[in-house]
Each structure stands twice: as C-alpha cells, then as structure tokens.
C-alpha cells in the first residue's frame, strides 16, 4: 500500500491515530507527486470551510503553497471557527504577523468553548497588545468553562513573562491562584500588579 493510500485511509479511521491528528509522519514517505495530490485533497476540504485537522495538514504538506490560499480564505471569513484558529496559528508560524492577533481575539468570544480555549492557547504571547490583554482579562473575569479559563489564565501570565519555567513554583502559584480566585478583588489585584509592576 502506498503512502498516499495510507493518507486517505487516515480519514476513515476511528482510532487513536485519528485523535492525534495529521503529522509529518503521514507525509514523510510520499513522493513529491503524492504530496501534491494530498495537498489538493486537503485544499478541497479547506475551501469548503475546513477544520483544524485539514488546515494543519495543508501546512504540513506544503506551507509555502498553503499560506496565500489560507490567508485569503481567512480574510474572506470562509473558514469554520476551528479552522480559523488553525489558520491564524499556522500563518503566524510561517511569518510572524501581528495583524493575525485580532483573529484570535475575535475567537476568544466564540459560542464554542473549544474554539475559545484554542484561541487563548494558540495566540502568540510575544505579540502582546492592549487589545489582547483586554480580551484575556475579559475571559478570566467572565469565563465559566474550565478549559478556556485555564488557557486564558496561562496565556495572560505568559504575556507578562510568567511561566512555570521563568519563576518559582510558589510565585507562579500565587499569580495563577489569584487570577482563578472566585473573589473579583483577588483577580483585580493581580491584574493591577502585572500592569503596574513598580507601583
């Protein structure tokens, strides 16, 4: 069985491999012609609205070909929300582009909790803007679902250079628990501390 057929079989699978998604492994053994064929197969899916899986696969198959067509579909709002998150993330990886941040911000208020969670998780912290900070703060203040709230909290802290690797366990825990507190005053105190570190 050739590598392209293995690729096609992936889409009818219902096993752990399918849950893990497409990866370079699915394309590595393909000839150049097979890889181009796989790209076209995925492109048809993406042009119909796509999914996180199909957009990611398109960039694995050929990032240079994928970038302009995916950007066009993203700007025309022709992708489903989960595909929009994947599109913005992949496009940002190809070329660091701060103009993609508003896409993540918009999806942080999606009606779908997984899209909100993914938008907060994948937005690049190093392109921090006032609007991004406000969007993450809004999620931390109002989000009721656990995964989006966890991702928004972690990303907000990362935007200020606070990660499990950059500060002590105790310090990270203090910031994290403050932002996850049920008491609004605790959250606001952490926001103020991070925004005005020398007050």
C-alpha positions in Angstrom: 0.0 0.0 0.0 1.5 3.4 -1.0 1.9 6.4 1.3 -0.9 8.3 -0.4 -3.4 5.5 0.3 -2.3 5.4 3.9 -3.0 9.1 4.0 -6.5 8.6 2.5 -7.2 5.7 5.0 -6.5 8.1 7.9 -9.7 10.0 7.1 -11.8 6.8 7.6 -10.0 5.7 10.8 -11.7 5.8 14.2 -8.7 5.1 16.4 -6.0 6.9 18.4 -4.2 7.9 15.3 -7.2 9.9 14.1 -7.5 11.6 17.5 -3.8 12.6 17.4 -4.4 14.2 14.0 -2.3 14.5 10.9 1.5 14.9 11.4 4.6 14.9 9.2 4.6 11.0 9.6 1.6 10.9 7.2 3.6 12.7 4.5 7.2 11.6 5.0 7.1 8.5 2.8 5.2 10.3 0.0 6.7 11.1 -3.4 6.6 14.7 -4.5 3.6 13.9 -6.7 1.8 12.1 -3.9 2.4 15.0 -1.5 1.0 17.4 -4.2 -2.0 15.1 -4.5 -2.5 15.1 -0.7 -2.3 18.9 -0.7 -5.0 19.1 -3.3 -7.2 16.7 -1.4 -6.8 18.8 1.8 -7.3 22.0 -0.1 -10.8 20.9 -1.3 -11.7 20.3 2.4 -10.3 23.7 3.5 -12.1 25.5 0.7 -15.4 24.0 1.9 -14.8 25.6 5.4 -12.1 23.3 6.7 -11.3 22.0 10.1 -8.3 22.3 12.4 -7.1 19.0 11.1 -7.3 19.9 7.4 -5.7 23.3 7.8 -2.8 21.8 9.8 -2.4 19.1 7.2 -2.3 21.6 4.4 0.6 23.4 6.0 2.4 20.2 6.7 2.0 19.1 3.1 3.3 22.4 1.7 3.4 25.5 3.9 4.6 27.8 1.1 1.6 26.9 -1.1 -0.8 26.8 1.8 -0.1 30.3 3.2 -1.5 32.5 0.5 -4.7 30.5 -0.1 -5.4 30.0 3.6 -4.8 33.7 4.3 -7.3 34.6 1.5 -10.0 32.2 2.9 -9.3 33.5 6.5 -9.7 37.2 5.4 -12.9 36.4 3.5 -14.2 34.6 6.6 -14.9 31.4 4.6 -13.4 29.1 7.2 -15.2 27.4 10.2 -14.0 28.8 13.6 -11.8 25.8 14.5 -10.2 26.2 11.1 -9.7 29.9 11.6 -7.7 29.3 14.8 -5.5 26.8 13.0 -5.2 29.1 10.0 -4.1 32.1 12.2 -1.6 29.9 14.2 -0.1 28.4 11.1 0.2 31.7 9.2 1.8 33.3 12.2 4.4 30.4 12.4 5.2 30.9 8.7 5.6 34.7 9.1 5.4 36.5 12.4 2.4 38.7 11.6 0.8 40.8 14.4 -2.1 41.5 12.1 -3.4 38.0 12.9 -3.9 38.8 16.6 -7.4 40.2 16.1 -8.5 36.8 14.7 -7.5 35.1 17.9 -9.2 37.9 19.9 -12.5 37.5 18.0 -12.5 33.8 18.5 -12.0 34.2 22.3 -15.7 35.1 22.4 -16.8 32.2 20.2 -20.0 30.4 21.4 -18.0 27.2 21.2 -15.9 26.6 24.3 -13.3 24.6 22.4 -12.7 27.4 20.0 -12.4 29.9 22.9 -10.0 27.6 24.6 -7.9 27.1 21.4 -7.9 30.8 20.6 -6.5 31.6 24.1 -4.0 28.7 23.9 -2.6 29.4 20.4 -2.5 33.2 20.4 1.2 34.2 20.4 2.1 35.8 23.7 5.1 37.7 22.3 2.8 39.8 20.1 1.1 41.2 23.1 -1.1 44.2 22.6 -3.5 46.2 24.8 -6.4 44.6 22.9 -5.1 41.1 23.6 -4.6 41.9 27.2 -8.1 43.2 27.5 -9.5 40.1 25.7 -7.7 37.7 28.1 -8.7 39.7 31.1 -12.3 39.6 29.9 -12.1 35.8 29.6 -10.6 35.5 33.1 -13.3 37.7 34.6 -16.3 36.0 32.8 -15.4 32.5 31.5 -17.4 29.7 33.1 -15.9 26.7 31.3 -12.7 25.3 32.8 -10.5 24.7 29.7 -10.9 28.2 28.2 -10.4 29.7 31.6 -7.2 27.7 32.2 -5.8 28.6 28.8 -6.7 32.3 29.2 -5.0 32.4 32.6 -1.9 30.7 31.5 -1.6 32.8 28.3 -2.2 36.1 30.3 0.6 35.2 32.6 2.9 34.2 29.7 2.2 37.6 28.1 3.8 39.1 31.2 6.7 36.7 31.2 5.4 34.5 34.0 5.6 30.8 33.2 6.3 27.7 35.3 9.9 27.9 33.9 10.5 31.6 34.4 9.5 32.0 38.1 9.5 29.8 41.2 6.7 27.4 41.8 5.4 29.5 44.7 5.4 32.7 42.7 3.6 31.1 39.7 1.0 29.6 42.0 0.4 33.0 43.7 -0.3 34.7 40.4 -2.3 31.7 39.0 -4.5 31.3 42.1 -5.1 35.0 42.2 -6.4 35.0 38.7 -8.5 31.9 39.3 -9.9 33.1 42.5 -13.7 33.3 43.0 -13.2 36.7 44.5 -13.2 39.5 41.9 -10.9 41.6 44.2 -8.2 39.0 44.0 -8.3 38.9 40.3 -8.2 42.7 40.0 -5.3 42.9 42.4 -3.2 40.6 40.2 -4.2 42.5 37.0 -3.1 45.7 38.7 0.2 44.2 39.9 1.1 42.8 36.4 0.1 46.0 34.6 1.9 48.3 37.1 4.8 46.3 38.4 6.6 49.2 40.0 3.7 50.8 41.9 
